[in-house]
């Protein structure tokens, strides 16, 4: 290994969240809020959740935005601070993987066994 080279750490934890999943925030200042996943940032291990973790950005006019000012938008939060909600038991769950008879892999609720993927 050459000195001065910075190696990216290999992510040991895989994200089992997808876009449009319903999640509950389990840690941080937004703890207890429920929202939908807008986007997943795999390289940063973060997710953007709808109506959670609003930040204010001071923008200048020009380019695509005609008006400057203070804009509120959702900021990403670490995916370890959210848990997936099961549609059947409506509780935060851990996700398991299961292979169906036709060979397709699906996500399954760890508590009730309900299939999450449609």
N, C-alpha and C positions, 0 to 999 in steps of 0.2 A: 504494500500500500504506500502510495506516495504521500509525503508530507504536504500539508497545505490544501489537500483535496478534501472537500466536505462530502461525505456520503449521506444520502437520504436514508433515514431509518425505515426498515421494512415494517409495514403495518401488520401487527400480529392479530389485530381485531378486525374482522370483516364486518362491514355495515350491512345489516339485514333490513334496513329501511329503504323504501322506495318512494318516488314521487306520488302524491295524493294519498299516502298513508295517514291515518288519524293517530296522533301521538299525544302523550301527556308529558309535560315538563316535570321532572322529579327533583331537580336541584337548581339553585341559583335564585336570583331575584324574581323570576317569573314562575316559581314553583307552584304547581297545581293547575296551571293553565292548560287548556286543550286546544289543539289546532291541527291543521293539515300541512303536510310537508310540501313546500313549494319547490325546493330543489335540494339535491344532495351534492356536496362538494367532497368527493372521495379523497383527493390529494391532501386536503386540509382536515379531514375527519370531522366535518361540520355539516349541519343541515340548517336550512332556512325554513322556519315554521310561520304559518300565516297568523298574523295578529299577536306575535310574541317577539320580545326583545327589540322594541323600536328604538332607533337612534336618530339624532338630529344631525343633518349634514348642511353646512353653510355653503351654498353654491353661488357662483357668479353667473350673470347672464351671458349668453353667447353660444354659438354652435347650435345644438339641438334644442336647448332650453332658452326660451325668450326671456323668461323672468328669473331673476336671481332671488335669493332669500333662503329661508330655513325650510328644508324638506325633511319630513319624517319618513323613514323606511325601515324595513325589517333587516336586522343584522343576523348573520349565522351564529348558531350556538353549537357547542361540541355535542356529538351524537351520543356520548355517554350520559348526558343530562336529560335525555328523553327516552321514553319507553313507548312501544307500540301498544295501541288499544285494540282489544279483541272486539269484533262486532257482536258476538254472542254474549259473552260474560261481561263486557264493558268495563274491564279492569286492565291496568297496565300488565303486560305479559312479557315473558321471554319467548323468543322465536325459535322453533325447531324446524328442521328440514325433514321432509318425508318424500319418498319416491312412490308414485302411484303405480297401478298395475300396467298402465300404458307406457311406463318409463319416464314420465314427466316429474320433475322435482317441484315441490310446492312448499310454501311456508305454512307452518301449523302452530296453533296456539299451544303453549306449554302447559296451560291449566286445564282447558276443556277439550282440546284435540280438534277444534274447529279449523277447517282449511281457510287460510287468510287470502291466498291468491285466488283470483277468479278465472 
